Amino acid sequence: MAESASKGQDFESVLSDSATEVAEFEDDRQGFVYKFQNLLHQNPAIVPLIVLVAAIVIFGALLGNKFFSPFALTLILQQVQIVGIVAAAQSLVILTAGIDLSVGAIMVLSSVVMGQFTFRYGLPPAVSVMCGLACGTFFGFVNGWLVAKVKLPPFIVTLGMWQIVLATNFLYSANETIRSQDIAEKAALLQIFGYKFKFYGAVFTVGAIFMVLLVLVLAYVLRQTSWGRHVYAVGDDPEAAELSGVQVSRILISVYMLSGLICAFAGWALIGRLGSVSPTAGQLANIESITAVVIGGISLFGGRGSILGTLFGALIVGVFTLGLRLLGTDPQWTFLLIGVLIIAAVAVDQWIRKVSV
């Protein structure tokens, strides 16, 4: 009997130790690091916002009023407006765990269609713009159909589409640039995104305002509508989403179509930014858009991130570019620091993802 009682006490002691260990584990998960990690998981735009504010403070301290002037700060918006619009399109695709390497080519071809339809065929500028927007939407639909229905990898589909659209662009335009003077005289509507207006010393363009409004609208749609929630669900786990009643194919096609349409708007904004229609413009839009998305905290694995973070990511690149230029440093430092930011952003994303494991 004594031996049985002793064994019972030992068993209770083991249970007590186990309970203590479990309690300690739960306490660890309630620590500051875990809470901060969980906060970033729920609000991924916080990290790029912190980096953006820090960059502005640092360059402001180094450059003073030269950097903090209303003109300089709004100049950043002007410089990133094209990248910001294209990055918004890229964000939608990456949220579904895909990627679109054709965004830059679709943007440029859409701008070429707008210009050529106006000057080659004599269509009213408004009709030409609609044709350009339809062009971008069409190529987005083809991308989405191949990914959703044919089940081809997004990387391969959009890589091939990038080559197809790029070749179509040069063949159709015959590498011809439509001059700014001709557009201003006959089709000023094409340059509307480049129009500037002043507000208390700050200089804004229609394109920069459009970029901000686009991001705000998309942020609302993604968070407050069933379509937006389905986009996140598809990116997080398409099989589980389908079992839950989400029409995955339809969501994917709609995402790529909307991406193509936004790229077409970027093409329209590109005309306003350059003043001309050039088939060779926007060559780095693909890489720049992915850079803004990654720095902005959207997970390349899909299903997590905020499009507001993408805007912050684009602004971070703009702040570094302008700040280093005003400091008179070698332009290569910009690429170096942005490269470091990209790797750091992916590392942070991996760390944040552990909170859901």
N, C-alpha and C positions, 0 to 999 in steps of 0.2 A: 504493500500500500504506500509506504513511504517513497519507494522507487517510482511508483506511478505518479504520485504528487509532484515529485522532483521533475519528472519528464513533462508534466503538465505546466509546471512553472517555466521550464526551459522553452516550451512551445509558445507560451504567452510572451516570454521575453523576446523571442524571434519576431512574433507579430508586432510587438511594441516597437522594436528596432525598425521593422519594415515600414510601419506607419510613420515613424519619425523621418525616415528617408523620403517617403512620399511627400510628407509635409514640407520637408526642406526643398524638394524638387519644385513643388508648387510655389514656394516662397521665391525661388530663383526666377520663375517665370513671371513673377509680379515685380521684379526689380526694375530699376530705372532703364537699363539697357533694353530689356524686353519691351517695356512700355513705349520707349522711343522708337524701337524697331516696328512695333505694331502701329504706331502713329504714322510712320512713313509708309507702311504697307497700305493704310487706309487713305492717306493723302500723299501720293507720290510726287505731286507738284511742289512740295515743300523744299526738297533738296535743290532743284534748279533755282527756286526763288531765293534761297539762302545764298547760293553761288552768285546769282545775279546782283543781289544787294551788296554782297561783299566786293564784287568786282567794281561796282559803281563807286563805293566808298573808297576803295584803294586808289583807283584812277583819279577820283575827285581830290583825294589828299595829295597826289603827286602833281596834278595839273591845275588844281584850283578852278578858277572861273573859266579857264580855257576849256575845261571839260564839262563843268556844271552849267554852262550857258544854255538857255532854252533852245537855241539854234543847234548846238552840238547834240543835245539829247534827242531832239526830233530828227536830226540827221541820221541817227541810228535806226529809227523807225523807217525812214526812207530807204536806207541801204538794205534792210532785211525784209522789205515788204514782199518781194518775189519769193524768196526762200521761205518766208513764213506761210504764204498761201500754199505753195507746193508741199511744205512740210505738214500742213493740215490734211491734205489729201493722203500723204504717206502715212500719217498717224492712223487714219481709219483702217487702212490695209493692215498695218502692223498690229493693231488691236485684235485682228482676227487671226493672228499668228502667221500672217503672210508677209510679203514684201513686194514692192512695185519698183522695178528698175526702169520702167518706161515713162515715169512721170515727167521727166525733163523733155523727152522727145515729143510726148503728147502736147506739152505746153507749147513748144516751138511750132509744131505743125499746125496747131489750132490758130496761132497768131499769123502764120503764113496764109492759111485759108482765109482768115478775115481780110488780110491785105490783098491777096490775089483776087478774091471774089469781088472786091470793090474796084480795083484798078484794071484787072484783066477782063472781067465780064461786065463791069459797069453796074453792078447791083448797088442798091442803097446801102450805106454803111450799117444801118440797123439790121438789115437782112443778112449781110455778110457776117456780122457778129453772131447772129443766131446760128448761122451755118458753122461757124467756128466752134461754138459751144456744143452743137450737135456732133461735130467731128470728135471732140474730146470724149463725149459721152459714149459714142459708138465704140471707140477703141477700148474704153473702160469696160463696156459690155462684153467685148470679145475676150478680154483678160478674165473677167469674172466667169464667163461661160466655160472657158477652158479649165479653170481652176475648180469650179463647182460641179460641172456636169461630166467633163472628161477625166476629172480627178488628176490633173497634171500638177506638179509642184509649182507653187507661185514663183519661185526663183527662176525656174527654167522658162515658164510661160512669159514672164515680163522681160527676161533677158532677150528672148527671141523677139518679143514685140518691140523692144527698144531698137533692135537692129532694123526691123521691118519699117517702123514709123520713121526712123532716122533716114533710111534710104528713100522712103516715099517723100519725105520733106525735101531732100535735095533734088530728086528727080522732078517733082512737081514744080518747085520754085525755080529750077534751073540755076540755083545758087544766086538768085537775083535779090538785091536789097531794095526795098521801097523807101525812098528818102523821106526824111522828116518834113522837109518843106512841102513836098507833094501831099503828104497826109494832112498837114495843117491847113492847106488850101482847099482840099476837096473832101476830106473825111475826118474832120476834127473829132468826131465821136470815138474814133479808134484810139485817140490819145487822152481820153477823159480821165483815166486813172493817173495820169501824170500831172494833172492840174493841181496847183499849189494855192494855199491860202494861209494867211498869217493870223496868229492868235496870241496876243501878249508876247510878241517877240519870237514865238515858236512858229516854225514853218511846217505845215502838214501837207500831205498829198492825199488825193482821193484814194490812191492805192493803199496807203498806210492805214487809213480809216477803215477801208474795206477789209483789210487783213484782221484788224482787231475785232470788228463786228462779226466776221466769219468765224473766228475762234470762239467768241462768246456764244454765238448761235449753236455751233456744233457742241460746245460744252453743255449747253442746256439740253439739246436733243439726246446726247449720249447718256446723260444722267437722269433725265426726267421723262423719257418716252420709252414705250415697250420696245421699239426698234433699237434704241440705243442699248438697252439692257440685253437684248438678244445679240448685239454685236459683241459685247463683253463675254456673254455666255459661249458663243461660238469660238472665240479666241481662247477661252479658258479650257473648255473640253467639248469639242463638237459632237462627240458621241452622246455624252450626257445631255447636251442641249437638245439633240434630236429626240432622245427618249422623253424629254420634258415637253415635247410638242413644238419646238422651234423649227421652222423650215430653213434648215442650214443653207441649202443651195440658193434659196431666194435671198437670204441675208447676204451671202457672199457676193452674188451678182449685183445686188443693190449697192454694196459697199464699193465695188470696183467701178460701177457706173458713176456713183457720186464722186469718187476719186478722179475719174476722167473729166467730169464736168468742172470740178474745182481747178484741175490743171488747165482747162480751157480758159477759165477766168484768169488764171495766172498768166496765160499767153496774152490775154487782152491787157492785163496790167503791165506785162513786159513791153508791149508797144508804147504804153504811156511812159514807162520808165526810160526807155531808149529814145523814144520819139520816132523811131523807124521800125520797119519790119525786116528783120534779119534772120535768115535760115541758119546762121551759125551761132546765134545767141544761146545763152542758157546751157552751155555744154556741161557745167558742173552741178546742175540742179539736182541730179539724182543723189550724188554724194552729199551735197549740202543739206538736202532734205532729211536724209537718214541721220546725218550728224545732229541736226536740230532735234529730231525725235529721240535719239539715244540720250543726248545730254539732258533732254527734257524729262527723262525718267520713265518713258513708256517702255515696258518690257518687250524685248524682242521675241519672247516666248508667247506673247499674246495674252489677252484677257485682263490686263492690269495697266493702269496709267491714266493720265489726264492730258487732254489736249491743251489745257492751259500751260502745262509743263512744256509742251512743244513750243509754244510762243515764248516762254522764258528761255528755252534752249536756243532759239533763233536770236533772241536779244542778247544772250550771253556771248554768242559769236560776234554780234555786231559791236558790243561794248569792247571786247578784246581787240577787235580789228581797229576800231577808231582810237581807242586808248593807246595802243602800241604805236599807231601811226603818228599820233600827236606827240608821243615821246621820242619819235625819230629813230626807233629801233628797226632792225632788219625785219622785213616782212616774214621771213622764215620762222621767227619766234612765234608769230600768230599760229602757224600750222603746228608747231611743236606743242604749244600750250593746249590747243584744241584737241590734238591727238591724246595728250595726257588726260584731258577732261573726258574724252570718249571712253578710254579704258577705265578710268575711275568710275564713270557712270554705270558701266556694265558690272563692275565689281560691287558697287553699292546695290544694284538691282539684285544680284545674286545673294547678297547678305540679307536684303529685305525679304526675299522670297522664302528664306528659311523660317520665317515666322509662321507660315502656313503649313509647314511640314509637320 
